[in-house]
Amino acid sequence: MIEAMEIKVPMDDDLVMRLKAGDRVFINGDVYTARDAAHKRIIQAAESKEPLPFDLKGQVIYYVGPAPAPPGWVVGAAGPTTSGRMDPYTPTLLKLGLKGMIGKGKRSQEVKKAMKKYKAVYFGAVGGAAALLAKSIVRVEKVAYEDLGPEAIMKFTVRNFPAIVVIDAYGNDLYETEPPKYRKA
Amino acid sequence: MRVREIHVGMIEDAVKALFLKANTSIGQDIYNALLDMRDKYEKSPLGKDVLDQILKNHDIARDKGIAMCQDTGMAVVFLDIGQDVHLVGGLVEDAVNRGVKAAYDEGYFRKSVVDDPLFERKNTQTNTPAVIHTKIVKGDRVRILAMPKGFGSENMSALKMLTPAAGVEGVKDFVVKTVMDAGPNPCPPTVIGVGIGGTMEQAALIAKRATARPVGSSNEDPRYAQLEREILERINSLGIGPGGLGGTTSCLALHIEYVPGHLAGIPVAVNVCCHACRHAEVTI
């Protein structure tokens, strides 16, 4: 097992800048869920100067569309979805103060550039480890866009949610730096 | 020859049971392959850690009866229907869809199907229609193969019409490139199904079915079995690793199926499946 550090969210720049690609973390605090459809609406709201569903400053968004909660669970299976689908919307959210994202898979150059500029980190959670991850979600609150069903915005209170810093605010990207180390000719 | 009557209600019940099982309990072959990777083959500490989380996840999902992945997929159903079977009691397609809806309701699985792919994209709220592939086969039984297919990996699949001149090397390069380009996105270690030959849609269909072959099995034709081993080795040399975070285990299994083809082409379909390669089957 690799050593993991416990971090509290929301985050300030100081914490963001201390996190380095490759760090294992346990996330504690509140994160907001949002997928493609919710991102689209946040952007539309921002563009037309309407109130946002939540203040993005310092917050972390978890890219997830959970399964319904079975009896005895606060949420059903809740693993990360492919982050790349959110790339077109992400720079705007970072500009609005978003400090962290949890997902899986590659991010675009534009996102990485914006992460450096506005100081933010991208955490990777293990795709497909959805039952395990659901166990670290202890409270769920509906926030906005309930009509979107599993894509609605919710607030998850997480306790020791396991993740890895995949892209840090310095532009380091594990998806680029790690595979070559194990590549054979 | 006597005709055997099978009530479609039996198919409905079987489909429901298969999707409940497939979404919560991974096949022992895949579980064992993941264990071997963690304990014997993976060199990256981070990669081992990812494999460990995946295995723990499978234990929780199986023990608690909860979906192993929130993307419980589109419901793909292969029906091999014996030609001496007479299905009674209604349309078999309706029965399959009722079984899928019941499983997704009862299992607290996410419903991920939209009615129109392009315009309104409204959730059907039932995870139907299922994707049903029927085949008429010998005998008086019905074999049902249920495969919930998540889209993180489905989106990374690809199909190419190769020329005969591209040959074996062309096939190898296309499969490896598809997996390389996918990188971390399809939740590696993956299971790769490759369909070669026939027409465009036939190659895709056999590629899909190939992902359900047991991990550790080989194509019966030694030439294709050899090709499976060679491509698998190349993929595992790419360094993608578990979760795409670098490592020596990127692919759990690569299965090739082939069918006769046309003089002028080699269709090659690559169906990518995540490590949660879910399928369950029954014969009634």
HADDOCK unambig.tbl for C-alpha pairs under 7 A between the chains (distance, minus, plus):
assign (segid A and resid 1 and name CA) (segid B and resid 49 and name CA) 6.43 0.50 0.50
assign (segid A and resid 66 and name CA) (segid B and resid 70 and name CA) 5.42 0.50 0.50
assign (segid A and resid 67 and name CA) (segid B and resid 70 and name CA) 5.13 0.50 0.50
assign (segid A and resid 67 and name CA) (segid B and resid 108 and name CA) 6.47 0.50 0.50
assign (segid A and resid 67 and name CA) (segid B and resid 109 and name CA) 5.40 0.50 0.50
assign (segid A and resid 67 and name CA) (segid B and resid 110 and name CA) 4.36 0.50 0.50
assign (segid A and resid 68 and name CA) (segid B and resid 108 and name CA) 5.27 0.50 0.50
assign (segid A and resid 68 and name CA) (segid B and resid 109 and name CA) 6.44 0.50 0.50
assign (segid A and resid 68 and name CA) (segid B and resid 110 and name CA) 6.33 0.50 0.50
assign (segid A and resid 69 and name CA) (segid B and resid 108 and name CA) 6.55 0.50 0.50
assign (segid A and resid 70 and name CA) (segid B and resid 108 and name CA) 5.81 0.50 0.50
assign (segid A and resid 77 and name CA) (segid B and resid 66 and name CA) 6.88 0.50 0.50
assign (segid A and resid 77 and name CA) (segid B and resid 67 and name CA) 5.76 0.50 0.50
assign (segid A and resid 77 and name CA) (segid B and resid 68 and name CA) 6.63 0.50 0.50
assign (segid A and resid 77 and name CA) (segid B and resid 69 and name CA) 5.83 0.50 0.50
assign (segid A and resid 77 and name CA) (segid B and resid 70 and name CA) 4.62 0.50 0.50
assign (segid A and resid 78 and name CA) (segid B and resid 70 and name CA) 5.29 0.50 0.50
assign (segid A and resid 79 and name CA) (segid B and resid 69 and name CA) 6.43 0.50 0.50
assign (segid A and resid 79 and name CA) (segid B and resid 70 and name CA) 6.04 0.50 0.50
assign (segid A and resid 82 and name CA) (segid B and resid 152 and name CA) 6.19 0.50 0.50
assign (segid A and resid 82 and name CA) (segid B and resid 185 and name CA) 6.34 0.50 0.50
assign (segid A and resid 104 and name CA) (segid B and resid 185 and name CA) 6.76 0.50 0.50
assign (segid A and resid 105 and name CA) (segid B and resid 184 and name CA) 5.05 0.50 0.50
assign (segid A and resid 105 and name CA) (segid B and resid 185 and name CA) 4.44 0.50 0.50
assign (segid A and resid 106 and name CA) (segid B and resid 184 and name CA) 6.76 0.50 0.50
assign (segid A and resid 106 and name CA) (segid B and resid 185 and name CA) 6.70 0.50 0.50
assign (segid A and resid 126 and name CA) (segid B and resid 50 and name CA) 6.52 0.50 0.50
assign (segid A and resid 126 and name CA) (segid B and resid 243 and name CA) 6.33 0.50 0.50
assign (segid A and resid 127 and name CA) (segid B and resid 187 and name CA) 5.56 0.50 0.50
assign (segid A and resid 127 and name CA) (segid B and resid 243 and name CA) 6.93 0.50 0.50
assign (segid A and resid 128 and name CA) (segid B and resid 68 and name CA) 6.67 0.50 0.50
assign (segid A and resid 128 and name CA) (segid B and resid 69 and name CA) 4.87 0.50 0.50
assign (segid A and resid 128 and name CA) (segid B and resid 187 and name CA) 6.98 0.50 0.50
assign (segid A and resid 128 and name CA) (segid B and resid 276 and name CA) 6.58 0.50 0.50
assign (segid A and resid 129 and name CA) (segid B and resid 53 and name CA) 6.55 0.50 0.50
assign (segid A and resid 129 and name CA) (segid B and resid 54 and name CA) 5.44 0.50 0.50
assign (segid A and resid 129 and name CA) (segid B and resid 57 and name CA) 5.23 0.50 0.50
assign (segid A and resid 129 and name CA) (segid B and resid 68 and name CA) 6.68 0.50 0.50
assign (segid A and resid 129 and name CA) (segid B and resid 69 and name CA) 6.40 0.50 0.50
assign (segid A and resid 130 and name CA) (segid B and resid 57 and name CA) 6.97 0.50 0.50
assign (segid A and resid 130 and name CA) (segid B and resid 68 and name CA) 5.74 0.50 0.50
assign (segid A and resid 130 and name CA) (segid B and resid 69 and name CA) 4.75 0.50 0.50
assign (segid A and resid 130 and name CA) (segid B and resid 70 and name CA) 5.94 0.50 0.50
assign (segid A and resid 131 and name CA) (segid B and resid 57 and name CA) 5.65 0.50 0.50
assign (segid A and resid 131 and name CA) (segid B and resid 60 and name CA) 6.42 0.50 0.50
assign (segid A and resid 131 and name CA) (segid B and resid 61 and name CA) 5.88 0.50 0.50
assign (segid A and resid 131 and name CA) (segid B and resid 66 and name CA) 6.71 0.50 0.50
assign (segid A and resid 131 and name CA) (segid B and resid 67 and name CA) 6.61 0.50 0.50
assign (segid A and resid 131 and name CA) (segid B and resid 68 and name CA) 5.44 0.50 0.50
assign (segid A and resid 131 and name CA) (segid B and resid 69 and name CA) 6.73 0.50 0.50
assign (segid A and resid 132 and name CA) (segid B and resid 56 and name CA) 6.94 0.50 0.50
assign (segid A and resid 132 and name CA) (segid B and resid 57 and name CA) 4.84 0.50 0.50
assign (segid A and resid 132 and name CA) (segid B and resid 60 and name CA) 6.67 0.50 0.50
assign (segid A and resid 174 and name CA) (segid B and resid 245 and name CA) 6.16 0.50 0.50
assign (segid A and resid 175 and name CA) (segid B and resid 244 and name CA) 6.29 0.50 0.50
assign (segid A and resid 175 and name CA) (segid B and resid 245 and name CA) 5.58 0.50 0.50
assign (segid A and resid 178 and name CA) (segid B and resid 245 and name CA) 5.98 0.50 0.50
assign (segid A and resid 178 and name CA) (segid B and resid 246 and name CA) 4.62 0.50 0.50
assign (segid A and resid 179 and name CA) (segid B and resid 239 and name CA) 4.31 0.50 0.50
assign (segid A and resid 179 and name CA) (segid B and resid 240 and name CA) 4.93 0.50 0.50
assign (segid A and resid 179 and name CA) (segid B and resid 241 and name CA) 6.88 0.50 0.50
assign (segid A and resid 179 and name CA) (segid B and resid 245 and name CA) 6.56 0.50 0.50
assign (segid A and resid 179 and name CA) (segid B and resid 246 and name CA) 3.94 0.50 0.50
assign (segid A and resid 179 and name CA) (segid B and resid 247 and name CA) 6.36 0.50 0.50
assign (segid A and resid 180 and name CA) (segid B and resid 239 and name CA) 6.06 0.50 0.50
assign (segid A and resid 182 and name CA) (segid B and resid 239 and name CA) 4.46 0.50 0.50
assign (segid A and resid 182 and name CA) (segid B and resid 246 and name CA) 6.41 0.50 0.50
assign (segid A and resid 182 and name CA) (segid B and resid 247 and name CA) 5.47 0.50 0.50
assign (segid A and resid 182 and name CA) (segid B and resid 248 and name CA) 6.19 0.50 0.50
assign (segid A and resid 183 and name CA) (segid B and resid 237 and name CA) 5.35 0.50 0.50
assign (segid A and resid 183 and name CA) (segid B and resid 238 and name CA) 4.79 0.50 0.50
assign (segid A and resid 183 and name CA) (segid B and resid 239 and name CA) 4.30 0.50 0.50
assign (segid A and resid 184 and name CA) (segid B and resid 237 and name CA) 5.14 0.50 0.50
assign (segid A and resid 184 and name CA) (segid B and resid 238 and name CA) 6.59 0.50 0.50
